């Protein structure tokens, strides 16, 4: 039953160290509450039971006193608001790999040949991978979420004040916001040696001024066989959105070279939203506020 694998009754008794009669009663009660099920003669834990175990972990550490509203529901995760006993707000991300097709998950994530193919194992590994990624990124940029803790298939994050860029919120300066997105992607690539590999308007948060790049479980290093293609896709996806939604146009090749740490920010052309290449004015992006990053090794 541990780790999502089916386990027979004798094994559960042996692992629990409890009398068989007590274990039988507990399993029956868990089944009535639809927390576990049966696979032949074996017991199988359901995702809802893993959710409760993770919540207990955060409650025991005084991170969670109440579970709030659903903040976001994606193809691969759910995010809920969590209130701590100290009235702190957190965002609890629960991975739901397998809710969409297995092919799509395999496309985004490379896995070891020795790794189990169960969805539970995949979700556990995705949570660990993202927690480690955010800790690594936080050392070099403030434009990512702060990961507070991790347990099972979940990551606890400090809640951010922004909304997804896909909602096309009003921005104080769309060019400045795009500049911040590209600079964060550059910091990740040059300093952390990380490529998001799935960057789009759906995993960028903004409050109108600042930005945060979220969702990093599928990141790859620049040494990945498809690194060049994935980085180019990240950059072009963001540029297409800003041109379509805010009328800000940037040369794709120049932006890609910038993200790789090889030159300054490219120029933009400002036009009307939802048009392509119809800019009316032209200006330079603002200069970076931090020292120039070293050029990555070839």
N, C-alpha and C positions, 0 to 999 in steps of 0.2 A: 504493500500500500504506500510505502514511503517512495517519493520521487515519481508517483503517478503510475508505477508498474503494478500489475495485478499480483496479489499476495493471498495465499490460502489462510484458513483459520489458524492452523497450527503455527504458522510462521508469525502471525499477529500476536498470538499468546506468548510465543517465545520472545519476541522483541519487546513486548510491553512489560513482561515480568509479572503480570497479573493472573489471578485464577481464571480458568477457562470460563466459568459461569459468569463472572463479572465482565469478561471480554465479550462474550456472546450478547449480554444485555446491552452493553455500550454500542456494539456494532448494529444491533437492531434499532436502537434509538437514532443513531446517525443515519441509517438508511431511511427511516421514517421522515427525517428532516431533509432528505435528498442531498446529503453531504457525501455519502458513499453509495456505490452500486455494486452489481455483481457482473462478473465475466465468467460464466460457467460456475465452477465451485470457488472461484477466487473473488476477493473484494478489490474494488477499484475506487480510489479517491477522486472526487469531482473537483472542478475548479473552484466552486463556491467554498469548499472546505479549506482549500489552500488560501483563498482570500481571507477567511476568518483567522487562520493561523498567522498570516502576515500582520493582520490588524492587531492581534494579541501581542505580537512582538513589539509593535510600535506603541501600544498602550502600556506595556510593561516598562518601556523606556521613557514614558511620559511625553511622547510625541503626539499621541492620539487620544482624545477624550470623546470626540464625536465625529461621525462621518457626515460630510455635507453633500452639496449638490454635485451632479455630474458636470465637470468642467468641459470635457472633450471626449468624444467617442470616435476613434479612428478604426482603420482596418486591422491594426495590429496592437492596439492598446486602448484602455479606458483610463481617464484621469478624473479623480474625485478630490473635492476639497476636504481637508482634514483640519480640525480644530484641536489644539493642544490644551492641557490644563492651565497653561500660562497665557491663554488667548492668542497664541501664535497660529497663523494660517500656513498650512502646507498643502502641497499638491501630491497626491498619491497616485503614481502611475502603475497600473496593473497590465502586464503584457498579456496579449491574447493572440499570439501567433497560432495559426491554424484556423482562425475564423474566416480567413480568405484562403485562396488556393495554396497548396503546398509548393507549387511551381513558382509562385510569386515570392514566397519566403526564400526559397533556394536561390532565386535570382539575386536577391538583395544581400544574402548572407552566405559567406563561405564557412563551411564547418569541417571539423576534423573527421577523417574516415572512421576514427575509433569512437566517435560520439554517438550516443543513443539517438534514435530518430523520433522518440516520443515528443509530443508537443510540450509536455511538462518540462522535459529537459531543455528543449529549445527556449522556452520562456524563462527558465532559470538562468540560462547562459546569456540571453539577451539582457536581462536585468543586471547581471554582474558586469557585462561588457559596457553597458551604458554608464553605470556608476563609476567604473574605472576611467572611462573616457571623459566624463564631466570633471572628475577630480584632476585629471591631467590638463584639461583645457582651462580650468579655473585658475591655474597657476600663471597663465599668460594672457587671459582676457576676461573682462567682466561681462561680456556679451553672450554668456551662456547661463543656463540655470545653475543654482547651487544645489548639489546633491548632498542631502543630510544623512541618509542611511539607506541600507538595502537589505531586503530579506526575501528569500525565495524568488518569486517571479515579479517582485515589485521594487520600485525605487521611490523613496520619499524625497521630494524637492521643496525648496522654499517657493511659495507661490509668487508668481510674477504679476505685475499690474497690467500687462498688455493683452491685446487680442491678436488673433492670427492675421497675418498680412493678407490672406486670401479673402478676408471680409472687406478689403479695400477701405480701411479707415482713412479718415482725413489726416494727412501728414503735415507737420509744420514746414518741412522742406524735403520733398521727395528725393532730391539729389543728395542731400546730406544723409538720408536714411539708406539709400543705395550705397553710398560711400562707406557707411558703417558696416553694411552686410559684406561688401567685398573685402574690407579691411579685416573683418573677423575671419572670413574664409582664408585670407592670406596669413593671419596670425596662426591659425590652426595648421595650415600647410607648412609654413616656414619654421615655426618654433615648436609646434607639437608633433609635426610630421603626421598629420591626420587629414583625411578627406572625408567629408560627410557622406558622400556617395548617394544621397537621396534628398538633396537640398531643393526646396521649392517654397512658394508662398505659403504652403500649408504647415511648414515647420519653422516659420519665422514669426516671432511675436514682436509687437511694437506698441508703445504708448503714444505714438505720434512724433516722438523725438528719439528715444532710444530703441535699440533692437536687441533681441535675444535669439540666437540660433538654437533650436531645441531638437530633440530626437536624434541621438547619436549611436544607437546600438549597432548600426550597420556600417560604421566607419571603416575605412581601409587605409593602410599606409601608402606613401608614394612608391613603395617597392612592389605593390600589388600589380599583377600582370595587366589589369585593366585600369590602372590608376589614371593614366592620361585621358582615357575616354570618360571615366566617371567624373573627373574634375571638370572637364569641358562641359559635360552635361549639367553639372551643378551650376556653373557660371551662366551658361546659355539659358537655362530655365529661369533663373532670377532675372536676367536682362530682358527676356521676352515678357515677363510679367510686368516689370516696371515700365516698359515701353507701352504695353497694352493698357495698363491700369492708370498710369500717371504721366504718360507722354514723355518719359525720360529715356533717351536713347544713348547707348554707349557701344563703341566698336567692340565686338566680341573677342577678337584676337588680342587686342590691346588689354582688355580686362583680364583675359586668361593669363597673359604674360605678367600682369601686375599681381594676380593672386599667387603665382609661382614665385613671387619675390624678386622679379627681374627688372622692374621699372616702376615709375611713379604712377599714380592714378591717372587713367585716361580722361579725355574730355567727354562732356555730355552734350547732347542736343536736346533742347526742351521744346516739345510740341504739345498738341492736344492729346488727352487720354484716348485710348482705343484707336489711334492712328499709328502708322509705321513710317518713320523717316520723314516726318513733316515738320521738323523743328523750326522754330522762329528765331531762337537765340542760341548763343553758344557761349559756354564759360568753362573755366577749369574747376575741377573738384577742389575742395579745400585741402590744404596740406595736412599731412598726418600729424597727430598730436604727440606721437611717441617717436623715439629714435628709429631710424630705418632698420629693418630687419636684415640680417646677413643673407646673402644669396645662398640658396640651398645647393648642396653638392650635385654635380651632374649625375 
